Amino acid sequence: MNVGAAQADITPNFEVELSGFALRQQPCAGVLDPIYAKCLYLDDEHGVRLLWIVADVLALEPALVSAFREWAAAELGLPGEQVMLAATHTHNGPAVIELSAAGQRSERYLALLRERMQQAARDAVANARPCDLVAASGSLPDLAIDRRNKPTKHMDPTVWSLGFRERNGGPFVAAVLNFAMHPVALGHTERRISPDWCGGASASLAQALTGDGQQAPIVIVTNGACGNINPPFHGASREQVFDWGKRVADAVSGSLMSAQPLPDPKVAVRSATVAMPLDWHDAAGIDALADRMISEVASKSVWPEQFTRAVNAWRTSLTELVARGGGRAQDIELQAMRICDVHIVAANGEIFSRFTDDLRRATGKTNLFVVGYANNAYGYIPTREAYAEGGYEVETAHYFYNSFRPKPGGLELLCERAADLVRSSDR
């Protein structure tokens, strides 16, 4: 397998607003730590390739993903199915999506992000070399928490890692690290740019994998199905946040370094678009719901002004969408990748953590992890049981995302379709 990796600094040197917290004072007040777009390129020597980029931002908008895939097809000869773009979901990155009352998107920054992602892709393809694949997993049950603390609370303690090292025990070229935990540790009072815990995880694993006199590998941190999962608390210091990231890396670093190369280094990629039904309302229903949320909910919330603005923006955009005949379903892109015997499923949403366990059970694959915030920006996709329990993710988050919420059963539908993709990647 030929493997290339590269990274590009995506830290802006001009004013931006940060995305992720409605209560945050804007604009950005500086840089706590730089942020990056990191790229992994795989060519399995059987004609299947994969270009995988992860950026330290909240999420990616559909237009950026579509434009990048068009560029990759024209310049690199890669079909769209073999390009996967994802975000770490840091809440201290420049705003690149329309999230009402939580940071104004910057077109200037979007242009910089596109340019740097393209450069990272070119560099990764250009420096591809023969590598072995090693894999390891660990358990970290005492770090992340289910912030909802409802009867159906759940978290996935598994840390997954892939390592790509030059043949015959050579140095590591790249690694992928996956754990499900919202990068919100710094909290809304921190106005400086940061990758949050993902930065600490990346730096710690890179250090662990670097031998004397060797160049540090590119370590890509991916978030899992973490729609309901937080770090232990908000407002942590930079040192605490990076220590949490180090704990994620430490859960797998020793096993990854000693792991033996996996046989049959092949890559398989499948994708499907699923029309997920939404809790649709007509224009009158939109008006009635918006009025009720403003009168009954906004005043009792921690962000009454911001929530009122978000609801009014939701009222306007959803009324226009319904007038055009839309809004009954949301296209969710699923990608299933198999690298040797490791299965990876990517989805564009804030997926509740039970999705990963359900998918492992449905497919019988324990060597499987999920990448959230991939290829698009859609809001929360809760479990069926969560609707009766209520909470932010079910009752109010979709107003900030300017969308109807999924109908109950949306997560379970996606799990069924994702399981089909995983099984098809084995053939």
N, C-alpha and C positions, 0 to 999 in steps of 0.2 A: 504494500500500500504506500503510495506517495502522499506525503503530508506537508503542508505549508501553513505557516502561521505568521500573523503580523498584527500590529496594533497602531492606532492613530490617536493622538491626543485630541479630544473634542471639547476641551475647556475653552470657553469663549473669552476674548479679551475686550469685550464690549458689554454694555448693559443688557441684562435679560431679567425676566421674572422666573421664579422657580415654580415647579409644578408638584402638586400633591396635597397641600394643606390649605383649606379655606381660611383658617385663622392666621396664616402667615402674613407678616408685613412685607410688602414688596417695595422696590425690586431687590434683586440679589445684592448682597453686601460684600462680596469677595469670594475667595477660593480657600476652602479648608484643605481640600486635597484634589488633585487633578482627576478628571474623568476621561474614559477611553471608549473607543469602538475597537473591539478585538475580533479578529477573523481567523477561522480555521477552515482550511481547504483540504478535502480528501479526494483521492483518485485511486480507486481500487484495482486499477490495471485491467478491469474487465469492462470498461466503458461507462461505469457509474461514477459520478462525481457528486460532491456535496460542498456547497459554500455556506458557511454558518457564521453569522456576525451577531454579536451581542454588544449593545451600547448602554452606557450608564445614563439612561434617561427613564422617565416614568413608563412610557409606552410609545408605540409608533403608529402614525396615522396611515390609513390605507393608501393614500396618494403617494406617500414616500415609498412604501413597499412596492407598489405597482411600478413606479418609475425606476426603482433600483433593479427590479427583475428585468425590465425591458433593457436597461443598460447592460446587465450581466449577460443577457441573451445576445445582444449585439456585439459586445466587446469580448466576452469570455466564452461564448458559445454554450452557455448553461441554460437549460430549460428552467422555467419558473419553479417547477416541482423540486428541483435540486438546489434551490436557494432558500435559506431560512434566516429570517431576521428576527431578533428578539431584543427585549429591554430587560435590564436587571430590575427595573421598577423602583429605583432609588427615588425618594421623595425630596431629594436635594439636587436635582438636575434641572437644566433649563427646560422651560415649557415648550413642548413640541406637538401637543395635541390640544384640541378644544375641550377643556375641562372647566366648566362654568365656575366663576368666582374662586378659582384656585390657580391663578397664574395665566398671564396673557401669552399666547403663542408668538414666537418671534420668527418671521420669515427669513430674516438675516441669519439667524442661528440654524434654521432648517437647511439653508443653502450650505453652510459650513459643514453640518452633519453629513449631508449627501456627499459632498466632496471628499471628506475624510474617510467615509465608509468605502467609497470607490477606490481610494488610494490604498486602504488596508487590503481590499480584495485583490488588487493588482499585485501588491507585494507578496501576499500569501501564495498566490498562484505561481509567481515567479520563483519563489524559493522552495518549492515543493521538493522533497527528497524521500528516498525509501525509509520507512519507519515500521517498527513493530507497535502493536496496540496492547496495552495492559489495562486492566480494570480492577477497581476495588470499591467496596462499600463499607460503611460503618454505621453505627447507631449513636444518636445524640438526643436521648429522650428528655433531658433536663434543661434544655435551652429555650426552644420556641414554645409559645403558649397559644391556646385557642382563645382569642380575645373576646369571643362572644360569651363564653362561660355558660352556655345553655345545656339542656339535658343531652343533646346530641353532639356535644363538643368532641373534637377529634383533631389530632395532629399526626403528621408523618415524621418519625424521627430519623428516617434513613438519609444518610449522606452518600451520594454516588460520585464516582470520579472515573474519568478515562485519562490515560496517559499515552502520549505518542513519543516514542524515543527512537533514536537512530539505531539501526540494526546492531545485533550482537552486543547488547547492553550498553550502547552509546548514550550520550546525554539526552535528556528530555527536550523535545522541540516545543511541545504544547501539552496542555492538560485542560480538561473540562471538569468543573466542580458544580454539583447540583444539590441544593437544599431549599426547603420550602419555609421561608420566613420573610415577612414584609420588611423592606428596608426603610423603616420609619424610626429607627432608634434615636436619631439626633433630635427629633421632635420639631414642632412648628416654630419654635423661637430661634432655631438655628437658620440663619439667612445666607449662609455660605455654601458654595458648591461642594458636594461630596458624593462618593459612591456608597456611603453608609457602610454597613457591615461587609458588603460584597468586596470593597476595597481591601479590608483587612484579610479576608479569606484569600483573595487573589495573591496579595503580597506574601502571606505566610506560606501558602503552598508552593509558590515560585521559589522561595528561599529554601524550603525543605527539599525540593527536587534539584537544586543546583549544586553540582559537585565543585571541587576546587578547580579554579581556572576555567570553568565552563560559563557559557552565556545562559542567563536565566531564561527559562521557557516562558511562552505566552500562556497565562492561565486565564481561562474564560469562566466566569462565574454565571451560572444560570439559576433563575428562581424556579421553584416548583409550583405545585397547586397550593397557593398560600392565601387564597381569598379571605380566609378566616384566621390566619396565623400571624402573630406578632412576635417581636423579641420580648424579653422580660419586662421592659418598661420603656417609656418615651423620655426624651430629654437627657439621655446619657452623654457622658463626656466622649470626646474623640477617642481617648485611650480605652474607655470601656467598650465602645462600639468596635474598635479594631480588635480588642481581645475576644469579643464574641465571634468575629470573623475568623480569628485564629483558632478558636475551638472547633469551628466547622472544618477548617483545613486539617487540624490535628486528628480529626476522627478518621481520616483516610490516608494521610501522608505516608505513614510507615508501611501500611499494606500496599500502597501503590508502588512504592520504591522497590519492594521485594517481590511484586507480582511477576509471574511468568507470562511471556507473550501469548496472546490468544491465537489459536489456529484459524486457518481459512479467513484471511482478512478481506472480506467482501463487504460492500455497502449496498443496501437496498433502501429505496425511498418511495413512499406512497403518499398520496394526498387526496383529500375529499373536502367538499364544501357542504356543510349541513345547514339546512334552513331551520333554525331553532325558533319555534313559535313564541310570540311575545304576548304580553298582557295588554292587548290593543284596546284603545278607546276612540270613539268618534270625537268630533270637535266639541260637542256639548259635554261629553264626558271628560275631555281634557280640561275644559274650563272649570267644571265643577270640582274636579280633583285638585287642580291648581289652587282654587280659592280655598278649599278645605285645608290643604297643606300650609298655606300662608297664615290662615286664621287660627288653626288649631295646633300646628306643629312648630312653625318658625319661632314664635315667641317663647316657646319652652326649650328651644335648642341652645347649644353653646355658640352658634353662629347665626343669630336671627337675620342680620342684614345680608350676609352672604347667601344664606339658604333662600331668602326671598328673591334675591337676584337670580339665583339658579333656577328656581321654580318658574319665574316669569320668562326666562330664556327658554326653558323647557316647553312652556305653554306655546310660545311663538313658533319654535322650530318644529315641534310635533304637530301643531295644527297645520303648518305648511306641508309637512310630510304626508299627513292623512289626506289633505286636499289633492295630493298627487297620486293617491291610491296606494301609498306605502305604509310601512309600520307594522305589518302583521307578522313578520318573521325577520330574523337577523341571520345573515350568513356568517357561519363560524367555520374558519378553515382549520382542518386537522391535518397534521403531517405525522406520519409514522416512519421512523428511520431505524434500520437495523445495521449496526456496525459490529461485525463478527457476530457474537451471540448476545449483544446488549441492545435492548430495545428502548427507543426514545420517542415519546409522543409530544408534539407541540400543539398548543391551542391558543387562540387569541382572546383571552378573557381572564377575569379574576376568579379563577376556579376554586371552589372549596376543596379542602385537602382530601376528603374522602374519595374523590375522583381517582386518585392514584391507587389507593387500596382496592377499590372496586375494579379498576382496570387490571390490576395484577391477578385478582381472583378470577375475573372473566376469561383471561387469556392463559392462566396458569404460568405466567412469566414473573418470576421474582426479580430477574435481572432487567428491570424496567423502571425508568423514571420519566417524569413529566416536566416539560418546559412551558411555563406560562408566559403571558405577555408577548406572544410570538405573532408576527406577521400582520398585526392589526391592533386596534384599541377598542375593545368592548368592555363593559363594566362587569359587575359581579354575576356569577352563575352559581347560585346556591343549591344545596341539596333540597329534595322535595320536602323533607321534614322541617327545614329551616323556615318555611313560609308561616307555619303555625307558631313558631317561636318568636318571630319578629326580629327587630334589630336593624341597625344602620344598613347593613348589606342588602336587606330585603325591602326595607320600607322607604329609604331616602336616597341611597347612593345613586340610583339611576337618574335622579333629577340633575345631579352634577354632571353626569355623563351624557345628558341630553338624549335619553332613549327611553322607550318602554322597557320594563323589566321582563325577564324571561317568564314564561308560564311555568308553574310547578312541573317538574319532570324534565326540564331542559338539560340539566346536568346528566341525568340518567340516560337520556337520548344520546348525548355526545359520547358517553362512555360506551354505549352499544356500538356506535359507528366507529369509535376509535379501536375497539376490540377487533372489529372486522378488518380494519387496516393493519393492525399488528399481525393478525393471522395471515393476511395476504402477503406481508413482507417476508414470511417464512418460505413462500413458494418460489 
